[in-house]
Amino acid sequence: MYKRIFKYFTYLVLVTMSFTSGAALRQYVAKVEDSNWQLQDENRLQCTLSHSLPSYGTAMFTSFASKQLNMEFELDMLRLPKTYGMAAVYSVPPKWMPGQVQRAIADMTIRKQYNGDLPEQAAWTMLSELEKGFWPTIYYQDWYNRYDRISVGLNASNFAQPYAQFAECVANLLPFSFEDIAYTVLTYQFNSTVLTKYSQKRLTMIGEYLKEDTDLELILLDGYTDSYGSRSVNKQISIRRATEIKDFFSSMGVSPERIDVTGHGERRHISPNTNDSTRTKNRRVVIRMSKP
């Protein structure tokens, strides 16, 4: 174990020495006057803060609608890696911060033919270092020229205002994702098309999502009832329940052609019909949504 730790420490020291020496180092970083941070995908489903890297690609920080706070960093490269390897990510002080030292942030795995990326903790650390004026910089061995090493720097100039907008966008993301609502069961009050209180909240959640994303491939609505009453009446009630949900989705902007309604009546019970509490589970509309 101690040998592994020593080897890893030696690797970091050698990497740092080789990169800071400046020998055979190709650098990609925006000039101070050209540093361009932009907020993209500004909605309640996704927020992306991007930074252009001249002749290299784009650095992107992204957060998605979810039950949990999340953040990821992606390095969108014009020339994808040709091999596998490891990059070192440091927080580097600009030249106008004398006395400050660079700090290690994380190691980035380089995968063949894939963009580089980092998980939540490293992404947040990079953002906080940028907020303080430091330049997160990625160092690695060039996969196209074995004599060169690469340095990719994120310039903190002109960062503050776009980052404030990005933080506001992240705070406004929906507290659930598409996967949380893609399969939903709505239940109903007895002998009516009125949803239970819990199902009303679920339908409101789906409505909030559809306001932001109407690009659904297909929505399947299956209506069911309990066995109380005649089969023909139950069949019509199940169709009415599913049709009302379809009308609601259409009002949110979903094309009616993408919504399929089926009324099953009192068939396919999922709970006994012996009392009202168990019959409630059978009075339902099952929603199944899919995206391209």
NORBEL-V206403 format. One record per residue. RES is the residue in one small letter. PSI is psi as a letter, one per 30 degrees, with the letter a starting at -180 (999 if undefined). OMEGA is omega in degrees with one decimal (none if undefined). Layout:
RES/PSI/OMEGA  RES/PSI/OMEGA
This chain:
m/e/-178.6  y/e/177.1  k/e/179.4  r/e/179.5  i/e/-179.6  f/e/179.2  k/e/179.8  y/e/178.8  f/e/178.5  t/e/178.8  y/e/-179.7  l/e/-179.5  v/e/-179.9  l/e/178.3  v/e/-178.6  t/e/-179.2  m/e/-177.3  s/e/-177.9  f/e/-177.7  t/f/179.5  s/f/177.7  g/f/-177.8  a/k/176.6  a/h/-177.8  l/j/174.7  r/k/-174.7  q/k/175.3  y/j/179.8  v/k/177.6  a/k/173.6  k/l/-177.8  v/e/-177.9  e/f/-178.7  d/g/-178.9  s/j/-171.5  n/j/175.2  w/k/-177.1  q/k/174.1  l/k/179.5  q/l/177.2  d/h/-176.3  e/j/175.1  n/a/-176.7  r/g/178.5  l/e/-176.1  q/k/174.7  c/k/179.8  t/k/174.7  l/j/-174.5  s/l/179.7  h/k/-178.7  s/k/176.9  l/j/-175.0  p/k/178.1  s/g/-178.3  y/e/-176.9  g/b/-176.7  t/k/173.1  a/k/-174.8  m/k/170.7  f/k/-174.5  t/k/173.4  s/k/-176.0  f/l/173.5  a/k/-176.5  s/l/174.5  k/f/-178.2  q/k/173.0  l/k/-177.0  n/l/177.9  m/k/174.7  e/l/178.2  f/k/177.1  e/k/176.4  l/j/-177.9  d/j/-171.8  m/k/173.6  l/e/177.3  r/j/-177.4  l/l/179.3  p/k/178.8  k/f/-177.8  t/a/178.5  y/l/179.6  g/a/-178.7  m/k/175.5  a/l/177.3  a/k/-178.0  v/k/-178.2  y/l/168.1  s/j/-172.6  v/k/177.1  p/k/175.2  p/l/-173.6  k/f/179.4  w/g/174.1  m/i/-178.0  p/k/178.4  g/f/177.8  q/k/-179.2  v/l/177.6  q/k/-177.4  r/k/178.3  a/k/178.1  i/e/-176.2  a/l/169.0  d/k/179.5  m/k/177.0  t/k/176.8  i/k/-178.7  r/k/-177.8  k/k/176.9  q/g/176.8  y/k/171.8  n/l/174.7  g/k/178.5  d/l/179.4  l/k/-179.0  p/a/-169.3  e/e/-174.1  q/e/179.6  a/e/179.5  a/e/178.5  w/e/178.6  t/e/178.2  m/e/179.5  l/e/-179.5  s/e/176.6  e/e/175.1  l/e/-179.9  e/e/179.5  k/f/178.0  g/f/178.1  f/l/-178.0  w/j/173.6  p/k/-173.5  t/k/-177.0  i/k/-178.7  y/k/175.2  y/l/175.5  q/k/180.0  d/k/-178.7  w/f/178.4  y/f/-179.2  n/j/-173.9  r/f/178.7  y/f/-174.9  d/l/168.2  r/l/-173.7  i/k/173.9  s/k/179.6  v/j/-174.8  g/k/175.4  l/j/-177.0  n/k/-177.7  a/f/179.0  s/k/179.4  n/g/-176.8  f/e/-166.9  a/e/-175.0  q/e/177.0  p/e/179.6  y/e/176.6  a/e/176.8  q/e/178.4  f/e/179.6  a/e/177.9  e/e/177.8  c/e/-179.9  v/e/-179.6  a/f/-176.9  n/g/178.6  l/k/176.1  l/k/-178.4  p/h/175.8  f/l/-177.5  s/l/177.1  f/e/-179.4  e/f/-179.3  d/f/-176.7  i/f/-174.7  a/e/174.5  y/j/-175.5  t/k/175.7  v/j/177.1  l/k/178.4  t/l/-169.9  y/l/172.3  q/l/-173.7  f/k/171.8  n/h/-179.1  s/l/175.1  t/g/179.6  v/k/-179.3  l/l/169.9  t/l/-176.3  k/e/179.2  y/e/-178.8  s/e/175.4  q/e/177.7  k/e/178.5  r/e/-179.7  l/e/176.3  t/e/176.8  m/e/-179.6  i/e/178.3  g/e/178.0  e/e/178.6  y/e/-176.3  l/f/174.9  k/e/-177.5  e/f/-173.9  d/j/178.4  t/g/-176.9  d/i/178.5  l/k/-178.6  e/e/-176.7  l/k/172.5  i/k/177.7  l/k/179.2  l/j/179.7  d/j/-179.3  g/k/-179.4  y/l/174.5  t/l/169.2  d/a/-175.8  s/g/179.3  y/k/-178.6  g/a/-177.6  s/l/-178.3  r/e/-178.2  s/e/178.1  v/e/179.9  n/e/177.9  k/e/-179.7  q/e/178.6  i/e/-179.5  s/e/178.0  i/e/-180.0  r/e/-179.3  r/e/-179.0  a/e/-179.6  t/e/178.2  e/e/176.3  i/e/177.1  k/e/179.1  d/e/178.8  f/e/179.3  f/e/178.6  s/e/179.0  s/f/177.6  m/f/176.4  g/g/178.8  v/k/179.6  s/k/179.9  p/f/179.8  e/f/-179.3  r/g/-177.9  i/k/-178.5  d/k/-177.0  v/k/175.3  t/k/176.4  g/k/-176.6  h/f/-179.6  g/b/-175.8  e/g/177.6  r/l/173.7  r/h/176.5  h/k/175.9  i/f/-178.2  s/l/177.9  p/l/178.3  n/g/-173.7  t/f/178.9  n/l/-172.7  d/e/-177.5  s/e/178.4  t/e/178.8  r/f/-179.1  t/e/-178.4  k/f/-179.9  n/f/177.7  r/j/-168.2  r/l/165.8  v/k/178.7  v/k/-179.3  i/k/175.2  r/k/-176.7  m/k/177.5  s/k/177.8  k/l/178.1  p/999/none
